[in-house]
């Protein structure tokens, strides 16, 4: 298990704490979602670079599945 420390403006940190956002499970879900989103965007960039390839474009479901496999 890894611990991290972040610096936030006091007002933002206070609002986040009051909203219950300083929970390890919340951060884990947020980071996993961000990794899936980044992987999906990366796959789309790669796909665009392969624009001349005659293979049919990936569907959103295929991109999401690929992104999820990269994030795990």
TORZA-887726 format. One record per residue: x, z, y of N, C-alpha, C, CB in turn; residue number from 1. Coordinates in nm, 3 decimals, always signed. Glycine has a CB too. Layout:
n_u:X, n_w:Z, n_v:Y, ca_u:X, ca_w:Z, ca_v:Y, c_u:X, c_w:Z, c_v:Y, cb_u:X, cb_w:Z, cb_v:Y, pos:NUM
...
! end
This chain:
n_u:+0.085, n_w:+0.000, n_v:-0.117, ca_u:+0.000, ca_w:+0.000, ca_v:+0.000, c_u:+0.090, c_w:+0.000, c_v:+0.123, cb_u:-0.097, cb_w:+0.123, cb_v:+0.000, pos:1
n_u:+0.053, n_w:-0.079, n_v:+0.221, ca_u:+0.129, ca_w:-0.090, ca_v:+0.345, c_u:+0.049, c_w:-0.030, c_v:+0.460, cb_u:+0.163, cb_w:-0.237, cb_v:+0.376, pos:2
n_u:+0.116, n_w:+0.041, n_v:+0.546, ca_u:+0.054, ca_w:+0.096, ca_v:+0.667, c_u:+0.102, c_w:+0.016, c_v:+0.786, cb_u:+0.087, cb_w:+0.248, cb_v:+0.684, pos:3
n_u:+0.014, n_w:-0.002, n_v:+0.884, ca_u:+0.051, ca_w:-0.073, ca_v:+1.005, c_u:+0.012, c_w:+0.010, c_v:+1.127, cb_u:-0.017, cb_w:-0.212, cb_v:+1.011, pos:4
n_u:+0.081, n_w:-0.014, n_v:+1.236, ca_u:+0.051, ca_w:+0.050, ca_v:+1.364, c_u:+0.028, c_w:-0.061, c_v:+1.465, cb_u:+0.165, cb_w:+0.147, cb_v:+1.409, pos:5
n_u:-0.079, n_w:-0.049, n_v:+1.542, ca_u:-0.105, ca_w:-0.148, ca_v:+1.646, c_u:-0.126, c_w:-0.078, c_v:+1.779, cb_u:-0.229, cb_w:-0.236, cb_v:+1.610, pos:6
n_u:-0.093, n_w:-0.147, n_v:+1.886, ca_u:-0.115, ca_w:-0.096, ca_v:+2.020, c_u:-0.236, c_w:-0.168, c_v:+2.079, cb_u:+0.011, cb_w:-0.114, cb_v:+2.110, pos:7
n_u:-0.333, n_w:-0.091, n_v:+2.125, ca_u:-0.454, ca_w:-0.145, ca_v:+2.186, c_u:-0.476, c_w:-0.075, c_v:+2.320, cb_u:-0.577, cb_w:-0.128, cb_v:+2.093, pos:8
n_u:-0.540, n_w:-0.144, n_v:+2.413, ca_u:-0.580, ca_w:-0.075, ca_v:+2.535, c_u:-0.670, c_w:+0.044, c_v:+2.500, cb_u:-0.653, cb_w:-0.173, cb_v:+2.633, pos:9
n_u:-0.657, n_w:+0.153, n_v:+2.572, ca_u:-0.731, ca_w:+0.274, ca_v:+2.540, c_u:-0.881, c_w:+0.252, c_v:+2.532, cb_u:-0.702, cb_w:+0.381, cb_v:+2.642, pos:10
n_u:-0.937, n_w:+0.177, n_v:+2.627, ca_u:-1.081, ca_w:+0.155, ca_v:+2.628, c_u:-1.126, c_w:+0.078, c_v:+2.504, cb_u:-1.123, cb_w:+0.080, cb_v:+2.754, pos:11
n_u:-1.050, n_w:-0.024, n_v:+2.466, ca_u:-1.083, ca_w:-0.101, ca_v:+2.347, c_u:-1.074, c_w:-0.015, c_v:+2.222, cb_u:-0.990, cb_w:-0.223, cb_v:+2.334, pos:12
n_u:-0.969, n_w:+0.066, n_v:+2.212, ca_u:-0.952, ca_w:+0.153, ca_v:+2.097, c_u:-1.067, c_w:+0.253, c_v:+2.088, cb_u:-0.818, cb_w:+0.228, cb_v:+2.104, pos:13
n_u:-1.109, n_w:+0.307, n_v:+2.201, ca_u:-1.220, ca_w:+0.402, ca_v:+2.203, c_u:-1.349, c_w:+0.335, c_v:+2.157, cb_u:-1.237, cb_w:+0.460, cb_v:+2.344, pos:14
n_u:-1.376, n_w:+0.215, n_v:+2.207, ca_u:-1.497, ca_w:+0.143, ca_v:+2.167, c_u:-1.494, c_w:+0.109, c_v:+2.018, cb_u:-1.512, cb_w:+0.013, cb_v:+2.250, pos:15
n_u:-1.379, n_w:+0.068, n_v:+1.970, ca_u:-1.367, ca_w:+0.034, ca_v:+1.828, c_u:-1.387, c_w:+0.158, c_v:+1.741, cb_u:-1.228, cb_w:-0.028, cb_v:+1.799, pos:16
n_u:-1.330, n_w:+0.270, n_v:+1.783, ca_u:-1.347, ca_w:+0.395, ca_v:+1.707, c_u:-1.494, c_w:+0.436, c_v:+1.705, cb_u:-1.261, cb_w:+0.508, cb_v:+1.767, pos:17
n_u:-1.562, n_w:+0.427, n_v:+1.819, ca_u:-1.704, ca_w:+0.465, ca_v:+1.825, c_u:-1.789, c_w:+0.372, c_v:+1.739, cb_u:-1.754, cb_w:+0.463, cb_v:+1.971, pos:18
n_u:-1.747, n_w:+0.248, n_v:+1.724, ca_u:-1.821, ca_w:+0.151, ca_v:+1.642, c_u:-1.785, c_w:+0.163, c_v:+1.494, cb_u:-1.794, cb_w:+0.009, cb_v:+1.690, pos:19
n_u:-1.693, n_w:+0.252, n_v:+1.461, ca_u:-1.654, ca_w:+0.271, ca_v:+1.321, c_u:-1.566, c_w:+0.161, c_v:+1.266, cb_u:-1.775, cb_w:+0.282, cb_v:+1.236, pos:20
n_u:-1.493, n_w:+0.093, n_v:+1.355, ca_u:-1.412, ca_w:-0.020, ca_v:+1.310, c_u:-1.273, c_w:+0.020, c_v:+1.261, cb_u:-1.398, cb_w:-0.118, cb_v:+1.422, pos:21
n_u:-1.234, n_w:+0.145, n_v:+1.278, ca_u:-1.103, ca_w:+0.188, ca_v:+1.231, c_u:-1.113, c_w:+0.240, c_v:+1.088, cb_u:-1.044, cb_w:+0.297, cb_v:+1.324, pos:22
n_u:-1.153, n_w:+0.152, n_v:+1.002, ca_u:-1.170, ca_w:+0.183, ca_v:+0.861, c_u:-1.086, c_w:+0.083, c_v:+0.783, cb_u:-1.321, cb_w:+0.179, cb_v:+0.818, pos:23
n_u:-1.010, n_w:+0.129, n_v:+0.686, ca_u:-0.921, ca_w:+0.040, ca_v:+0.610, c_u:-0.998, c_w:-0.074, c_v:+0.545, cb_u:-0.845, cb_w:+0.120, cb_v:+0.503, pos:24
n_u:-1.118, n_w:-0.045, n_v:+0.493, ca_u:-1.197, ca_w:-0.151, ca_v:+0.429, c_u:-1.238, c_w:-0.258, c_v:+0.530, cb_u:-1.323, cb_w:-0.092, cb_v:+0.362, pos:25
n_u:-1.270, n_w:-0.214, n_v:+0.652, ca_u:-1.306, ca_w:-0.310, ca_v:+0.757, c_u:-1.188, c_w:-0.402, c_v:+0.788, cb_u:-1.353, cb_w:-0.236, cb_v:+0.885, pos:26
n_u:-1.069, n_w:-0.342, n_v:+0.805, ca_u:-0.951, ca_w:-0.423, ca_v:+0.834, c_u:-0.918, c_w:-0.517, c_v:+0.719, cb_u:-0.831, cb_w:-0.333, cb_v:+0.863, pos:27
n_u:-0.934, n_w:-0.470, n_v:+0.597, ca_u:-0.907, ca_w:-0.556, ca_v:+0.482, c_u:-1.000, c_w:-0.677, c_v:+0.481, cb_u:-0.922, cb_w:-0.476, cb_v:+0.351, pos:28
n_u:-1.130, n_w:-0.654, n_v:+0.504, ca_u:-1.225, ca_w:-0.765, ca_v:+0.508, c_u:-1.192, c_w:-0.861, c_v:+0.622, cb_u:-1.369, cb_w:-0.713, cb_v:+0.524, pos:29
n_u:-1.157, n_w:-0.806, n_v:+0.737, ca_u:-1.123, ca_w:-0.889, ca_v:+0.853, c_u:-1.000, c_w:-0.975, c_v:+0.826, cb_u:-1.099, cb_w:-0.799, cb_v:+0.976, pos:30
n_u:-0.897, n_w:-0.916, n_v:+0.768, ca_u:-0.774, ca_w:-0.989, ca_v:+0.739, c_u:-0.799, c_w:-1.095, c_v:+0.631, cb_u:-0.662, cb_w:-0.892, cb_v:+0.695, pos:31
n_u:-0.874, n_w:-1.060, n_v:+0.527, ca_u:-0.904, ca_w:-1.158, ca_v:+0.422, c_u:-0.983, c_w:-1.276, c_v:+0.479, cb_u:-0.983, cb_w:-1.092, cb_v:+0.306, pos:32
n_u:-1.081, n_w:-1.247, n_v:+0.564, ca_u:-1.159, ca_w:-1.355, ca_v:+0.626, c_u:-1.072, c_w:-1.442, c_v:+0.714, cb_u:-1.275, cb_w:-1.297, cb_v:+0.708, pos:33
n_u:-0.981, n_w:-1.380, n_v:+0.788, ca_u:-0.890, ca_w:-1.456, ca_v:+0.873, c_u:-0.796, c_w:-1.544, c_v:+0.790, cb_u:-0.808, cb_w:-1.362, cb_v:+0.961, pos:34
n_u:-0.748, n_w:-1.491, n_v:+0.679, ca_u:-0.661, ca_w:-1.570, ca_v:+0.591, c_u:-0.736, c_w:-1.689, c_v:+0.532, cb_u:-0.605, cb_w:-1.482, cb_v:+0.479, pos:35
n_u:-0.862, n_w:-1.667, n_v:+0.490, ca_u:-0.942, ca_w:-1.779, ca_v:+0.438, c_u:-0.963, c_w:-1.885, c_v:+0.546, cb_u:-1.079, cb_w:-1.729, cb_v:+0.385, pos:36
n_u:-0.994, n_w:-1.841, n_v:+0.667, ca_u:-1.017, ca_w:-1.933, ca_v:+0.777, c_u:-0.891, c_w:-2.013, c_v:+0.808, cb_u:-1.063, cb_w:-1.857, cb_v:+0.902, pos:37
n_u:-0.776, n_w:-1.945, n_v:+0.811, ca_u:-0.649, ca_w:-2.013, ca_v:+0.838, c_u:-0.616, c_w:-2.112, c_v:+0.728, cb_u:-0.535, cb_w:-1.912, cb_v:+0.854, pos:38
n_u:-0.636, n_w:-2.071, n_v:+0.603, ca_u:-0.608, ca_w:-2.160, ca_v:+0.491, c_u:-0.698, c_w:-2.284, c_v:+0.497, cb_u:-0.627, cb_w:-2.086, cb_v:+0.356, pos:39
n_u:-0.824, n_w:-2.264, n_v:+0.531, ca_u:-0.917, ca_w:-2.377, ca_v:+0.543, c_u:-0.870, c_w:-2.472, c_v:+0.654, cb_u:-1.061, cb_w:-2.327, cb_v:+0.572, pos:40
n_u:-0.830, n_w:-2.416, n_v:+0.768, ca_u:-0.781, ca_w:-2.499, ca_v:+0.879, c_u:-0.654, c_w:-2.573, c_v:+0.838, cb_u:-0.755, cb_w:-2.413, cb_v:+1.004, pos:41
n_u:-0.565, n_w:-2.505, n_v:+0.767, ca_u:-0.442, ca_w:-2.568, ca_v:+0.720, c_u:-0.473, c_w:-2.684, c_v:+0.625, cb_u:-0.350, cb_w:-2.465, cb_v:+0.651, pos:42
n_u:-0.569, n_w:-2.662, n_v:+0.535, ca_u:-0.608, ca_w:-2.768, ca_v:+0.442, c_u:-0.666, c_w:-2.888, c_v:+0.517, cb_u:-0.710, cb_w:-2.715, cb_v:+0.340, pos:43
n_u:-0.743, n_w:-2.861, n_v:+0.621, ca_u:-0.800, ca_w:-2.972, ca_v:+0.698, c_u:-0.691, c_w:-3.051, c_v:+0.770, cb_u:-0.902, cb_w:-2.919, cb_v:+0.799, pos:44
n_u:-0.589, n_w:-2.984, n_v:+0.822, ca_u:-0.478, ca_w:-3.053, ca_v:+0.887, c_u:-0.406, c_w:-3.141, c_v:+0.785, cb_u:-0.379, cb_w:-2.951, cb_v:+0.951, pos:45
n_u:-0.382, n_w:-3.087, n_v:+0.668, ca_u:-0.316, ca_w:-3.165, ca_v:+0.563, c_u:-0.402, c_w:-3.285, c_v:+0.527, cb_u:-0.290, cb_w:-3.078, cb_v:+0.437, pos:46
n_u:-0.533, n_w:-3.263, n_v:+0.514, ca_u:-0.623, ca_w:-3.372, ca_v:+0.479, c_u:-0.620, c_w:-3.481, c_v:+0.585, cb_u:-0.765, cb_w:-3.320, cb_v:+0.460, pos:47
n_u:-0.617, n_w:-3.442, n_v:+0.711, ca_u:-0.612, ca_w:-3.541, ca_v:+0.819, c_u:-0.484, c_w:-3.623, c_v:+0.814, cb_u:-0.624, cb_w:-3.471, cb_v:+0.955, pos:48
n_u:-0.374, n_w:-3.558, n_v:+0.775, ca_u:-0.247, ca_w:-3.629, ca_v:+0.763, c_u:-0.250, c_w:-3.730, c_v:+0.649, cb_u:-0.133, cb_w:-3.530, cb_v:+0.742, pos:49
n_u:-0.336, n_w:-3.704, n_v:+0.552, ca_u:-0.349, ca_w:-3.794, ca_v:+0.438, c_u:-0.463, c_w:-3.893, c_v:+0.460, cb_u:-0.371, cb_w:-3.714, cb_v:+0.309, pos:50
n_u:-0.499, n_w:-3.918, n_v:+0.584, ca_u:-0.614, ca_w:-3.999, ca_v:+0.620, c_u:-0.621, c_w:-4.134, c_v:+0.553, cb_u:-0.615, cb_w:-4.018, cb_v:+0.765, pos:51
n_u:-0.510, n_w:-4.192, n_v:+0.518, ca_u:-0.514, ca_w:-4.324, ca_v:+0.455, c_u:-0.536, c_w:-4.316, c_v:+0.304, cb_u:-0.385, cb_w:-4.397, cb_v:+0.483, pos:52
n_u:-0.541, n_w:-4.196, n_v:+0.251, ca_u:-0.563, ca_w:-4.176, ca_v:+0.107, c_u:-0.707, c_w:-4.213, c_v:+0.073, cb_u:-0.531, cb_w:-4.029, cb_v:+0.066, pos:53
n_u:-0.730, n_w:-4.293, n_v:-0.031, ca_u:-0.865, ca_w:-4.336, ca_v:-0.064, c_u:-0.953, c_w:-4.230, c_v:-0.130, cb_u:-0.858, cb_w:-4.454, cb_v:-0.153, pos:54
n_u:-0.899, n_w:-4.113, n_v:-0.154, ca_u:-0.977, ca_w:-4.006, ca_v:-0.217, c_u:-1.084, c_w:-3.957, c_v:-0.119, cb_u:-0.885, cb_w:-3.887, cb_v:-0.262, pos:55
n_u:-1.203, n_w:-3.928, n_v:-0.168, ca_u:-1.313, ca_w:-3.880, ca_v:-0.083, c_u:-1.274, c_w:-3.748, c_v:-0.016, cb_u:-1.443, cb_w:-3.863, cb_v:-0.166, pos:56
n_u:-1.321, n_w:-3.726, n_v:+0.108, ca_u:-1.291, ca_w:-3.600, ca_v:+0.178, c_u:-1.347, c_w:-3.480, c_v:+0.102, cb_u:-1.347, cb_w:-3.604, cb_v:+0.321, pos:57
n_u:-1.280, n_w:-3.368, n_v:+0.117, ca_u:-1.326, ca_w:-3.245, ca_v:+0.054, c_u:-1.451, c_w:-3.195, c_v:+0.125, cb_u:-1.216, cb_w:-3.138, cb_v:+0.056, pos:58
n_u:-1.540, n_w:-3.136, n_v:+0.048, ca_u:-1.660, ca_w:-3.076, ca_v:+0.106, c_u:-1.622, c_w:-2.939, c_v:+0.162, cb_u:-1.775, cb_w:-3.064, cb_v:+0.000, pos:59
n_u:-1.710, n_w:-2.881, n_v:+0.243, ca_u:-1.685, ca_w:-2.747, ca_v:+0.295, c_u:-1.671, c_w:-2.646, c_v:+0.181, cb_u:-1.799, cb_w:-2.704, cb_v:+0.389, pos:60
n_u:-1.750, n_w:-2.662, n_v:+0.076, ca_u:-1.742, ca_w:-2.571, ca_v:-0.039, c_u:-1.606, c_w:-2.583, c_v:-0.107, cb_u:-1.855, cb_w:-2.601, cb_v:-0.140, pos:61
n_u:-1.554, n_w:-2.705, n_v:-0.121, ca_u:-1.422, ca_w:-2.724, ca_v:-0.182, c_u:-1.312, c_w:-2.665, c_v:-0.093, cb_u:-1.394, cb_w:-2.874, cb_v:-0.206, pos:62
n_u:-1.325, n_w:-2.683, n_v:+0.038, ca_u:-1.228, ca_w:-2.625, ca_v:+0.130, c_u:-1.232, c_w:-2.473, c_v:+0.124, cb_u:-1.255, cb_w:-2.673, cb_v:+0.273, pos:63
n_u:-1.351, n_w:-2.416, n_v:+0.119, ca_u:-1.366, ca_w:-2.271, ca_v:+0.111, c_u:-1.306, c_w:-2.217, c_v:-0.019, cb_u:-1.514, cb_w:-2.231, cb_v:+0.123, pos:64
n_u:-1.331, n_w:-2.286, n_v:-0.129, ca_u:-1.274, ca_w:-2.244, ca_v:-0.259, c_u:-1.122, c_w:-2.250, c_v:-0.255, cb_u:-1.328, cb_w:-2.334, cb_v:-0.374, pos:65
n_u:-1.067, n_w:-2.356, n_v:-0.197, ca_u:-0.922, ca_w:-2.366, ca_v:-0.186, c_u:-0.865, c_w:-2.259, c_v:-0.095, cb_u:-0.881, cb_w:-2.502, cb_v:-0.136, pos:66
n_u:-0.933, n_w:-2.233, n_v:+0.016, ca_u:-0.888, ca_w:-2.130, ca_v:+0.109, c_u:-0.892, c_w:-1.993, c_v:+0.044, cb_u:-0.974, cb_w:-2.131, cb_v:+0.236, pos:67
n_u:-0.997, n_w:-1.966, n_v:-0.032, ca_u:-1.011, ca_w:-1.836, ca_v:-0.098, c_u:-0.902, c_w:-1.817, c_v:-0.203, cb_u:-1.149, cb_w:-1.823, cb_v:-0.162, pos:68
n_u:-0.867, n_w:-1.923, n_v:-0.275, ca_u:-0.762, ca_w:-1.910, ca_v:-0.376, c_u:-0.627, c_w:-1.885, c_v:-0.310, cb_u:-0.756, cb_w:-2.036, cb_v:-0.465, pos:69
n_u:-0.605, n_w:-1.939, n_v:-0.191, ca_u:-0.480, ca_w:-1.914, ca_v:-0.119, c_u:-0.475, c_w:-1.774, c_v:-0.061, cb_u:-0.463, cb_w:-2.016, cb_v:-0.008, pos:70
n_u:-0.590, n_w:-1.719, n_v:-0.024, ca_u:-0.596, ca_w:-1.587, ca_v:+0.039, c_u:-0.583, c_w:-1.474, c_v:-0.064, cb_u:-0.727, cb_w:-1.572, cb_v:+0.117, pos:71
n_u:-0.609, n_w:-1.502, n_v:-0.190, ca_u:-0.603, ca_w:-1.397, ca_v:-0.293, c_u:-0.470, c_w:-1.389, c_v:-0.352, cb_u:-0.703, cb_w:-1.419, cb_v:-0.401, pos:72
! end
